[in-house]
Amino acid sequence: MADYVYPNFKKDVLTGVIDLDTDTFYIMLVTSTYTPSASDHYRSDVTNEVTGTGYTAGGQALTSVTAAISGTTLVWDAADPSWTSSTITARGAVVYKHRGGASSADELCCYFDFGADKSSSSGTFTIQINAAGLLVAS
């Protein structure tokens, strides 16, 4: 599950700016020098995105995104993203609403800290989403 939920994400969901069921979401990789902040609201606020073979700036679309209620708990989930034939090193990942234009328009959702740098060398870099989901809220 997410290690950090951007404060503005909560407001954006409550006011309908972000729709967990129908919007397009992307996930981008960041280096160990990125620290999430409460003042971060848009993708343009994120510094130190990774670069490397097999990785495109802005990351990639999350697939199989679902938002469901399990009892009294909201579960937001997606398939495990991966970058094939890649040579990259990342410390974390940022999920954001992708609008298809300027990075200053893409609202941030949550951040995942891998706990240590993860690398791939001419291989597949995969983020294994927690079995409980991307985000769980009671």
ChimeraX attribute file (.defattr): number of C-alpha atoms within 10 A of each C-alpha:
attribute: neighborCount
match mode: 1-to-1
recipient: residues
	/A:1	17
	/A:2	18
	/A:3	13
	/A:4	16
	/A:5	19
	/A:6	20
	/A:7	16
	/A:8	17
	/A:9	21
	/A:10	13
	/A:11	12
	/A:12	16
	/A:13	13
	/A:14	11
	/A:15	10
	/A:16	9
	/A:17	14
	/A:18	21
	/A:19	14
	/A:20	17
	/A:21	11
	/A:22	10
	/A:23	12
	/A:24	17
	/A:25	22
	/A:26	20
	/A:27	22
	/A:28	24
	/A:29	26
	/A:30	25
	/A:31	21
	/A:32	17
	/A:33	12
	/A:34	15
	/A:35	14
	/A:36	20
	/A:37	13
	/A:38	10
	/A:39	10
	/A:40	18
	/A:41	22
	/A:42	20
	/A:43	22
	/A:44	14
	/A:45	15
	/A:46	18
	/A:47	13
	/A:48	13
	/A:49	20
	/A:50	21
	/A:51	16
	/A:52	13
	/A:53	14
	/A:54	15
	/A:55	20
	/A:56	13
	/A:57	11
	/A:58	17
	/A:59	20
	/A:60	18
	/A:61	17
	/A:62	19
	/A:63	14
	/A:64	9
	/A:65	17
	/A:66	15
	/A:67	18
	/A:68	13
	/A:69	12
	/A:70	10
	/A:71	7
	/A:72	8
	/A:73	11
	/A:74	15
	/A:75	17
	/A:76	19
	/A:77	23
	/A:78	17
	/A:79	15
	/A:80	14
	/A:81	19
	/A:82	15
	/A:83	19
	/A:84	15
	/A:85	15
	/A:86	18
	/A:87	18
	/A:88	23
	/A:89	19
	/A:90	23
	/A:91	20
	/A:92	25
	/A:93	22
	/A:94	25
	/A:95	25
	/A:96	26
	/A:97	23
	/A:98	21
	/A:99	15
	/A:100	9
	/A:101	8
	/A:102	11
	/A:103	15
	/A:104	12
	/A:105	15
	/A:106	21
	/A:107	25
	/A:108	28
	/A:109	28
	/A:110	21
	/A:111	24
	/A:112	21
	/A:113	20
	/A:114	14
	/A:115	9
	/A:116	11
	/A:117	14
	/A:118	15
	/A:119	16
	/A:120	18
	/A:121	13
	/A:122	13
	/A:123	14
	/A:124	16
	/A:125	22
	/A:126	14
	/A:127	18
	/A:128	10
	/A:129	17
	/A:130	13
	/A:131	8
	/A:132	11
	/A:133	17
	/A:134	23
	/A:135	20
	/A:136	17
	/A:137	9
	/A:138	9
